Amino acid sequence: MNVELLRIAIVGCGYHGTALARAVVRSSNLQLVACADPDPAARQAVAAMADGVNSFETVAELLTAEHVDAVLIATPHDALAPTALAAIRAGKHVMVEKPMALNEDQAKEVEFAAASAGVTCMVGYSFRYGMARHVQQLLAQGVIEDVQAITGAIATGAMDDGWVARADSGGGPMLYVGCHLIDLALWFMGEEPTHVWATVHDRPDTGVDESTALTLEFTGRRLAQFLVTQTAPAFFYDIRIVGRTGIIGLRGRNFVQFDIDVQSETHPAYSDPTIIRPAMQRDHITMMLVPELAEFAAAIAENRAPAITATDGRKVLRVIDSAKQSSRTQQPVALAQALSAF
C-alpha cells in the first residue's frame, strides 16, 4: 500500500456518506479502506466502491479492527458527536458532517477532545466549497466593501418521516440546512453576532421546527435576517449581501446550478447589474466534496487547523441554541463574545 495515501473510513453510509465515499475514491491522495453502518445493504454498497474496503456494523467494531488515519462521519445528527468522540479517542482525525452536534455543549466536548488528542477535527460545511466560495472571492476583492446586512432564506420540502422528522434525532430544517446560512453569515461577517432574536414555529405532529425567522446583530449595527422552513415544495436557497458600495446575491435550486448577481460602485466590471453563472462541473461531489476533502487532508499533512474548525462548528450551534431560547422567552439573547480556546 502506498504509505502516502491517507486511509479513510466512512461512518454512516446513507445519501451523504455515499457521496463522501465517492469523493474519497475520486481524490488522488485518499484511500477508502473501511465503512460502518447498521444497514447491511448501505455499507455493502459503499464497500463495493473500491477494492479491499472492509465493512462493519458499528463504529466500535471498525475502530477496533481496522487501521485508519481519518474518519468521515455522516450519521444522523444525534450520532455525530458521539461518533466523533469515539474516533478522536481512538486517535483518529475526523471530519464530522454539519451541524457537528445537537447543541453547543456537545460541540464543546468534541472540540476539547480533539484539542486534547492533538488530532484534526473539521466540520463539513460544504457550501463554503461550492456556491459560497464565489461570493467570498467577490468579498475578498472588495467588490461591495464593508458588509452591512445579509438577508436570506433556505428551504426544504416537508420532513414527514425518517430521522429528519424526529426531535430526538436532531430533525428539522434548522439543523439540517439552516445551519449553512448561519455558518455563511459568520464567515461573511468575520465575527460572531452580539445578539440573536428568533421566532420558531414547530410542527404540531412531529415536534421539530417547521419555520424559523432569525435575526442576528453584529458589531457596528450590522444585521443578518434569515428564514428557514420545511414548507416549500422543493429545496432552494437565496442570499443577499449588502455592502456600502454594492450588493451581491446568490440563489439556486441545487448544488451545481446557481446564479450570482452583483453590482458595485467601485469595481468597473460590475458597475452595471451583472449575473455570473459559474461553469457546471460533473456533480456536487466533484464541485464541493472533493475540494473539501482536499482541505481536510492538507490540514492533516501540514499539521495545522483546517479551514472550518470545531470552534467554527460550535459558534453555529451557539447561535441555534440562542435562537431556541429567544423563541421560548420572546426576548433577544446576548451572546458572550469570547469563546474559550483549547
PLY file of the C-alpha trace (Angstrom):
ply
format ascii 1.0
element vertex 342
property float x
property float y
property float z
element edge 341
property int vertex1
property int vertex2
end_header
0.00 0.00 0.00
1.20 3.49 -0.83
2.06 4.99 2.58
1.40 8.49 1.24
-2.30 7.77 0.92
-4.49 8.87 3.81
-6.52 5.85 4.87
-10.18 6.87 5.20
-13.17 5.25 6.90
-16.76 6.36 6.33
-19.24 6.12 9.21
-22.81 6.50 8.00
-23.47 5.12 4.53
-26.67 6.97 3.67
-27.02 9.65 1.00
-24.25 11.96 2.19
-21.94 9.22 3.42
-22.17 7.62 0.00
-21.34 10.95 -1.65
-18.32 11.36 0.64
-17.17 7.85 -0.25
-17.36 8.73 -3.94
-15.34 11.88 -3.24
-12.67 9.80 -1.49
-12.47 7.45 -4.48
-12.05 10.44 -6.82
-9.31 12.00 -4.67
-5.70 11.29 -5.60
-4.27 11.23 -2.07
-7.02 9.39 -0.18
-7.79 5.68 0.07
-11.16 4.29 1.14
-10.38 1.35 3.43
-13.46 0.87 5.62
-17.05 1.86 6.30
-19.64 1.33 9.02
-23.43 1.43 9.04
-26.12 -0.66 10.76
-27.82 -1.16 7.36
-26.06 -4.09 5.61
-27.13 -3.01 2.13
-25.92 0.57 2.66
-22.49 -0.40 3.95
-22.06 -3.07 1.28
-22.81 -0.50 -1.44
-20.08 1.79 -0.11
-17.64 -1.10 0.34
-18.13 -2.01 -3.32
-16.78 1.37 -4.48
-13.14 0.32 -4.17
-11.03 -2.77 -3.74
-10.28 -4.01 -0.25
-12.86 -1.93 1.63
-13.97 -3.67 4.84
-17.43 -3.01 6.23
-18.65 -3.06 9.82
-21.97 -2.77 11.60
-20.71 -0.35 14.25
-18.03 2.30 14.55
-16.66 0.49 17.63
-16.01 -2.60 15.52
-14.41 -0.50 12.80
-12.08 1.32 15.19
-11.04 -1.94 16.85
-10.44 -3.96 13.71
-9.29 -1.54 11.05
-6.17 0.59 10.57
-7.41 4.02 9.52
-5.91 7.50 9.65
-9.12 9.54 9.46
-12.87 9.04 9.82
-15.56 10.89 7.85
-18.79 10.99 9.85
-22.16 11.34 8.10
-24.62 9.87 10.57
-27.99 11.25 11.70
-27.48 14.35 13.82
-27.83 12.69 17.22
-24.94 10.31 16.44
-22.50 12.92 15.06
-20.90 13.98 18.35
-20.77 10.51 19.97
-19.20 9.05 16.82
-16.68 11.89 16.58
-15.71 11.39 20.22
-15.20 7.65 19.70
-12.96 8.25 16.69
-10.99 11.06 18.35
-10.40 8.97 21.48
-9.07 6.23 19.21
-6.53 8.76 17.90
-8.16 9.35 14.51
-8.54 12.60 12.62
-12.20 13.37 11.95
-14.31 15.32 9.53
-17.76 15.45 11.06
-20.71 16.48 8.94
-22.59 19.65 9.86
-24.06 20.60 12.27
-21.39 18.63 14.24
-23.65 18.02 17.25
-27.15 18.63 18.59
-26.12 21.66 20.67
-23.17 23.74 21.79
-22.48 21.63 24.88
-21.95 18.53 22.75
-19.79 20.53 20.34
-17.62 21.74 23.23
-16.93 18.16 24.20
-15.82 17.27 20.67
-13.71 20.41 20.40
-11.97 19.74 23.71
-11.39 16.06 22.90
-9.78 16.86 19.54
-7.54 19.52 21.05
-6.51 17.20 23.88
-5.77 14.32 21.49
-3.86 16.53 19.05
-5.91 15.38 16.07
-7.54 17.36 13.28
-11.27 17.98 13.57
-13.01 19.64 10.62
-16.72 20.38 10.28
-18.33 19.60 6.93
-19.89 22.91 5.89
-19.54 22.05 2.22
-21.41 25.17 0.97
-18.13 27.02 1.51
-16.51 24.85 -1.17
-19.31 25.19 -3.70
-21.54 28.15 -4.40
-20.42 30.29 -1.44
-16.74 30.36 -2.38
-17.59 32.53 -5.40
-19.29 35.03 -3.09
-16.36 35.01 -0.69
-13.98 35.70 -3.58
-16.00 38.78 -4.54
-15.99 39.96 -0.93
-12.22 39.43 -0.71
-11.80 41.58 -3.82
-13.64 44.41 -2.06
-16.38 44.46 -4.68
-19.02 45.70 -2.23
-16.79 46.70 0.71
-17.78 46.67 4.36
-20.70 44.21 4.60
-23.62 45.85 6.42
-26.51 43.43 6.09
-27.34 39.92 4.91
-30.77 38.54 4.16
-31.57 35.02 3.11
-33.82 32.01 3.04
-33.27 28.29 2.74
-35.98 25.69 2.45
-36.70 22.02 2.06
-39.79 20.07 1.27
-41.81 18.66 4.15
-39.81 16.47 6.53
-42.57 13.95 7.21
-40.71 10.79 8.17
-37.36 9.25 8.98
-34.81 10.63 11.42
-35.15 14.16 9.98
-38.73 14.24 11.30
-37.83 13.33 14.89
-36.75 15.81 17.54
-34.70 13.24 19.47
-32.50 12.59 16.43
-31.98 16.27 15.62
-34.50 16.58 12.83
-35.95 19.74 11.36
-34.66 22.21 8.77
-32.63 24.42 11.13
-30.06 21.75 11.95
-30.39 20.18 8.51
-29.94 23.23 6.24
-30.39 26.41 8.28
-27.01 25.88 9.92
-25.45 26.53 6.49
-26.92 30.05 6.41
-25.63 30.79 9.90
-22.17 29.47 9.04
-22.06 31.64 5.94
-23.22 34.73 7.85
-20.44 34.29 10.39
-17.94 33.64 7.57
-19.00 36.67 5.52
-19.23 38.97 8.56
-15.97 37.69 10.01
-17.27 37.51 13.57
-19.92 36.15 15.91
-23.16 38.04 16.44
-23.71 40.00 19.64
-27.46 39.31 19.87
-29.93 36.76 18.48
-33.69 37.12 18.06
-35.90 34.33 16.73
-39.40 33.04 16.32
-39.63 29.28 15.89
-42.83 27.53 14.86
-42.73 23.79 15.48
-44.79 21.23 13.64
-47.65 20.06 15.89
-47.35 16.48 14.63
-43.59 15.81 14.77
-42.44 18.48 17.22
-39.48 19.58 15.11
-39.07 23.13 13.84
-41.25 23.92 10.82
-40.31 27.55 10.14
-37.86 29.88 11.87
-37.42 33.64 11.46
-33.96 34.57 12.72
-32.21 37.92 13.24
-28.53 38.26 14.13
-27.00 41.55 15.25
-23.25 42.08 14.79
-20.96 44.88 15.92
-21.38 48.19 14.16
-25.18 47.79 13.94
-24.82 45.21 11.18
-27.66 42.71 10.76
-28.47 39.36 9.21
-32.03 38.06 8.80
-32.96 34.55 7.67
-35.98 32.36 7.06
-35.55 28.60 7.43
-38.52 26.41 6.57
-39.69 22.96 5.55
-42.90 24.28 3.99
-41.54 24.77 0.46
-42.37 22.45 -2.45
-38.65 21.86 -3.08
-35.15 22.77 -1.88
-33.90 26.30 -2.59
-31.57 28.93 -1.16
-31.47 32.70 -1.70
-28.93 35.01 -0.04
-28.36 38.75 -0.50
-25.37 40.66 0.91
-25.47 44.45 1.17
-22.24 46.43 1.39
-21.58 50.15 1.41
-20.64 50.13 -2.28
-22.67 47.30 -3.74
-24.85 44.21 -3.49
-24.18 40.50 -4.10
-26.94 37.93 -4.46
-26.74 34.13 -4.57
-29.67 31.90 -5.45
-30.10 28.31 -6.52
-32.30 25.24 -6.54
-29.49 22.69 -6.31
-25.76 22.47 -5.59
-24.36 22.79 -9.11
-26.66 25.28 -10.86
-26.89 28.73 -9.29
-26.75 32.42 -10.14
-24.69 35.17 -8.56
-25.78 38.73 -9.26
-23.54 41.62 -8.36
-23.47 45.39 -8.71
-20.66 47.61 -7.44
-19.98 51.34 -7.34
-16.23 50.78 -7.06
-15.45 47.88 -9.44
-15.91 48.91 -13.10
-16.51 45.30 -14.16
-19.70 45.30 -12.08
-20.86 48.90 -12.47
-23.97 47.58 -14.18
-26.00 44.73 -12.69
-24.14 41.56 -13.68
-25.19 37.93 -13.47
-22.46 35.33 -13.01
-23.17 31.66 -13.73
-20.12 29.60 -12.79
-19.44 26.68 -15.13
-21.14 23.49 -14.07
-18.91 20.63 -13.03
-19.59 16.91 -13.10
-21.73 16.94 -9.94
-21.71 18.28 -6.38
-19.26 15.57 -5.36
-16.57 16.92 -7.69
-17.62 20.53 -7.16
-17.91 20.63 -3.37
-16.81 17.46 -1.62
-13.54 16.72 -3.39
-12.10 20.19 -2.57
-13.50 19.92 0.97
-11.63 16.65 1.48
-8.51 18.15 -0.11
-8.52 20.83 2.60
-9.04 18.20 5.32
-6.12 16.12 4.02
-3.89 19.20 3.65
-4.59 20.30 7.24
-3.55 16.86 8.49
-0.43 16.75 6.31
0.63 20.27 7.32
-0.28 19.81 10.99
-2.43 22.94 11.01
-6.00 23.89 11.76
-8.46 23.17 8.93
-10.41 25.94 7.23
-13.56 25.05 9.19
-12.66 24.16 12.76
-14.57 22.60 15.62
-14.74 26.10 17.08
-16.48 27.31 13.92
-19.00 24.49 14.27
-19.54 25.35 17.91
-20.24 29.01 17.07
-23.05 27.99 14.71
-24.63 25.80 17.38
-24.34 28.64 19.90
-26.50 30.74 17.57
-29.03 27.93 17.10
-29.25 27.32 20.86
-29.76 31.06 21.36
-32.47 31.14 18.69
-34.41 28.44 20.53
-34.02 30.33 23.80
-35.14 33.59 22.19
-38.24 31.96 20.76
-39.15 30.44 24.14
-38.68 33.69 26.08
-39.73 36.07 23.29
-36.64 38.10 24.17
-33.32 38.75 22.41
-30.38 36.69 23.65
-27.00 38.34 24.18
-24.02 36.19 23.20
-20.77 36.34 25.11
-18.13 37.40 22.61
-15.24 35.28 23.84
-15.04 31.59 23.01
-12.60 29.72 25.20
-9.67 28.29 23.25
-8.49 24.75 23.86
0 1
1 2
2 3
3 4
4 5
5 6
6 7
7 8
8 9
9 10
10 11
11 12
12 13
13 14
14 15
15 16
16 17
17 18
18 19
19 20
20 21
21 22
22 23
23 24
24 25
25 26
26 27
27 28
28 29
29 30
30 31
31 32
32 33
33 34
34 35
35 36
36 37
37 38
38 39
39 40
40 41
41 42
42 43
43 44
44 45
45 46
46 47
47 48
48 49
49 50
50 51
51 52
52 53
53 54
54 55
55 56
56 57
57 58
58 59
59 60
60 61
61 62
62 63
63 64
64 65
65 66
66 67
67 68
68 69
69 70
70 71
71 72
72 73
73 74
74 75
75 76
76 77
77 78
78 79
79 80
80 81
81 82
82 83
83 84
84 85
85 86
86 87
87 88
88 89
89 90
90 91
91 92
92 93
93 94
94 95
95 96
96 97
97 98
98 99
99 100
100 101
101 102
102 103
103 104
104 105
105 106
106 107
107 108
108 109
109 110
110 111
111 112
112 113
113 114
114 115
115 116
116 117
117 118
118 119
119 120
120 121
121 122
122 123
123 124
124 125
125 126
126 127
127 128
128 129
129 130
130 131
131 132
132 133
133 134
134 135
135 136
136 137
137 138
138 139
139 140
140 141
141 142
142 143
143 144
144 145
145 146
146 147
147 148
148 149
149 150
150 151
151 152
152 153
153 154
154 155
155 156
156 157
157 158
158 159
159 160
160 161
161 162
162 163
163 164
164 165
165 166
166 167
167 168
168 169
169 170
170 171
171 172
172 173
173 174
174 175
175 176
176 177
177 178
178 179
179 180
180 181
181 182
182 183
183 184
184 185
185 186
186 187
187 188
188 189
189 190
190 191
191 192
192 193
193 194
194 195
195 196
196 197
197 198
198 199
199 200
200 201
201 202
202 203
203 204
204 205
205 206
206 207
207 208
208 209
209 210
210 211
211 212
212 213
213 214
214 215
215 216
216 217
217 218
218 219
219 220
220 221
221 222
222 223
223 224
224 225
225 226
226 227
227 228
228 229
229 230
230 231
231 232
232 233
233 234
234 235
235 236
236 237
237 238
238 239
239 240
240 241
241 242
242 243
243 244
244 245
245 246
246 247
247 248
248 249
249 250
250 251
251 252
252 253
253 254
254 255
255 256
256 257
257 258
258 259
259 260
260 261
261 262
262 263
263 264
264 265
265 266
266 267
267 268
268 269
269 270
270 271
271 272
272 273
273 274
274 275
275 276
276 277
277 278
278 279
279 280
280 281
281 282
282 283
283 284
284 285
285 286
286 287
287 288
288 289
289 290
290 291
291 292
292 293
293 294
294 295
295 296
296 297
297 298
298 299
299 300
300 301
301 302
302 303
303 304
304 305
305 306
306 307
307 308
308 309
309 310
310 311
311 312
312 313
313 314
314 315
315 316
316 317
317 318
318 319
319 320
320 321
321 322
322 323
323 324
324 325
325 326
326 327
327 328
328 329
329 330
330 331
331 332
332 333
333 334
334 335
335 336
336 337
337 338
338 339
339 340
340 341
